[in-house]
Amino acid sequence: MTPKNPIQNALYFAFERKQWSELRDSVPLTLSEQDLENLKGLNEKLSLAEVTDIYLPLSRLLNLIVKAKQQRGLVLDEFLGQQPSASPYIISIAGSVAVGKSTTARILQALLEHWPEHPKVDLVTTDGFLYPLADLKRKGLLQRKGFPESYDMKMLVEFISAVKSGQAHVKAPLYSHITYDRLRNQHQTISQPDILILEGLNVLQTGLDSPVDTRRPFVSDFVDFSIYVDADEALLKQWYQQRFLQFRQGAFSDPKSYFHHYAKLSDAEANAIAANIWDTINGPNLQLNIQPTRERAHLILQKGQDHLMSQVLLRK
């Protein structure tokens, strides 16, 4: 196939939407309209057609890959004369703020757990590994929330390492988008899933991004298959502003919300504040830290208008 997009190169097969949808190969759709409504993110115009055309072929691909990995593991266990390991297959999903990573992760979880080879699929977001709000304020990092330095990377790497090694019960901290903070004494327990989906801004980063210490392990070292959800920055900014406006009637309206003071803004005021947040925080983070990791992904989902996938790039 002849590349049509600047990010395509010899590393990837490029599929237009129709070409990709044909790779579904009669995989049945197991989600209803109500299931989809429960899964999609705020401001996402997601349809069953999008799931059928994009996510069913992807779930088929991942199922084939995971089955092959499981079979290889059984062969290795037999060769070494050891009991089958409880190491899960780890899928990471990266991309910008407002691109729809969470929706992609939830749909994949729902589809993958219907395959008989791996019925237990867990999903963890890296939000819980952000430093607590008090620590961010103390370190002067509040305006750099979402940047790599705002995460407790030691805790995140220890978590993913423990899950990968097959530990029986591993705790992940939880995060509240209402209080804008890690929840105290509340955790999600991961207990030897078949597949773990890890969703976050910077899960594709490697030692190449850290001139301080390239010897320490990174999250990407433990990942088996990586996905990057992509879109033009102009669209991302537009989606972020739209989401911000909708939050005024949603999360911001809660008196407990960290952003409750935004609830009564006019459309013009909200748009201006959202644009400023994008231009000073989310945009620079995308350009400096997130987008440079894009072409390390095994698969890139490119979005166009209305959050619809326009192209899929699969690493050769």
Sequence and secondary structure as in RCSB ss.txt:
>XXXX:A:sequence
MTPKNPIQNALYFAFERKQWSELRDSVPLTLSEQDLENLKGLNEKLSLAEVTDIYLPLSRLLNLIVKAKQQRGLV
LDEFLGQQPSASPYIISIAGSVAVGKSTTARILQALLEHWPEHPKVDLVTTDGFLYPLADLKRKGLLQRKGFPES
YDMKMLVEFISAVKSGQAHVKAPLYSHITYDRLRNQHQTISQPDILILEGLNVLQTGLDSPVDTRRPFVSDFVDF
SIYVDADEALLKQWYQQRFLQFRQGAFSDPKSYFHHYAKLSDAEANAIAANIWDTINGPNLQLNIQPTRERAHLI
LQKGQDHLMSQVLLRK
>XXXX:A:secstr
    STT  TTEEEEEHHHHHGGGTT      HHHHHHHS TT    HHHIIIIIHHHHHHHHHHHHHHHHHHHH
HHHHHT       EEEEEEE TTS HHHHHHHHHHHHTTSTT   EEEEEGGGGB  HHHHHHTT GGGTTSGGG
B HHHHHHHHHHHHTT S EEEEEEETTTTEEEEEEEEEE   SEEEEE TTTT  GGG SS SSS  GGGG SE
EEEEE  HHHHHHHHHHHHHHHHHTGGGSTT TTGGGTT  HHHHHHHHHHHIIIIIHHHIIIIIGGGGGGSSEE
EEE GGG EEEEEEE 
